Amino acid sequence: MAGQSYEQRKTGTESSAEASEELKRKKRMKLVVYAAAFAIFQTIVILVFSLTVMRIRNPKFRLTSVTVEDLTAAPSPVSFNMKLSAQVSVKNSNFGHFKFDNTTIWFDYGGVGVGEAFVAKGRSKARSTKNMNVTVELNSNNIPNNSSLESEIKAGFMALTGHSKLSGKVQLMKLIKKKKSAEMNCAMLVNLVTRAVQDINCQ
């Protein structure tokens, strides 16, 4: 009986030890799973952060609206003079501000320069659009006589283009600075009868 009681106690002790080891093993497995899940979560967060916040894009530089303040146009002799007031925008989709330098917007008719507008340096805040107003005076002094200007003036419509390049730096968290630029290529149609600028198309 004593021997049998001893064997029972021994078996019970071994069973308790095995159960304890099994419990420890399960706890270790849980810790491994939690650690792996945390590592995966961190990787996803870093990946998303890199693809969104840390990805620096070129801002967009556009003519958003143009108003005719003064206009004279004649088919014979062929000539025009006009004064335009334009709103330009710098759209910055980055998570850091975009600080840009002075630049010039050149206006052309048929590939010939007819005027230019000065844009002062400034800053577009993170994920925002900065609007600025500029004034430009255009004339036909440099346009050759064999151009299509006469026919356009008679038709009452004149096509113009505006182009420019805005250079600057995007700054993230006061640590990362990267040079970026935005190019403007806009086409528009001036209605000489109503003195309105219509169909502004920027790429």
Salt bridges, closest charged atoms under 4 A:
GLU22 OE2 - ARG25 NH2 2.77
GLU69 OE1 - LYS83 NZ 3.92
ASP108 OD2 - HIS163 NE2 3.00
GLU150 OE2 - LYS154 NZ 3.09
